[in-house]
């Protein structure tokens, strides 16, 4: 997966602080892929979720262009960052919804261990719990957490994940195996 050279060129121009029109040129090129990522993330949301793919794309875009430029190597890496921004939007949305509810603790999203390829007797957990677990994993092993994000949120396969992370496929498989075990422990089981 080599990425789109035109997007990569614009990302490079964006990082170097060049022409302010770069963002306007970049958005039409990435918009449909961002909507695909948003649809993929929202498909796992609870019924009646108030965010629609377009709103999620716009919120993520605002967060991306409003943050300091980071290292965006190519279009593949960019879409990983997009997926992370969308996850942040959904987590913030879930936290705000839980805070509004009387008694708190409402679960805004159903995430199954099966989605993460983790066997567990606990069939579903909320997005907030998943985010907390991924943050804990990132403290323990940042690359493993990134591998989970790329596989679960972006939908990359093992080879694509390896390319984005700059490691071999066997390393990705080991990282994911570690992440599964870690998340299983952190997110709990009824055993």
Number of C-alpha atoms within 10 A of each C-alpha: 11 11 14 13 11 13 19 20 15 20 23 17 15 20 14 10 11 11 10 10 9 16 15 9 12 17 13 10 14 16 15 13 14 24 18 15 22 25 17 17 20 19 11 14 19 14 11 7 13 9 16 13 19 16 13 23 26 15 17 24 19 12 16 16 11 9 9 9 13 12 11 17 15 20 22 23 19 20 19 23 19 24 25 18 20 27 20 17 18 24 21 14 18 21 18 13 15 17 13 12 10 8 8 12 15 16 18 22 22 16 20 19 20 11 12 17 12 15 15 17 11 14 12 15 17 19 24 23 16 20 15 14 21 24 14 16 22 15 11 13 16 15 19 25 23 22 23 23 21 26 18 17 19 24 17 19 12 19 16 18 27 19 16 22 18 11 13 13 17 12 16 23 17 12 19 22 16 16 27 21 13 19 20 18 12 16 17 14 12 6 6
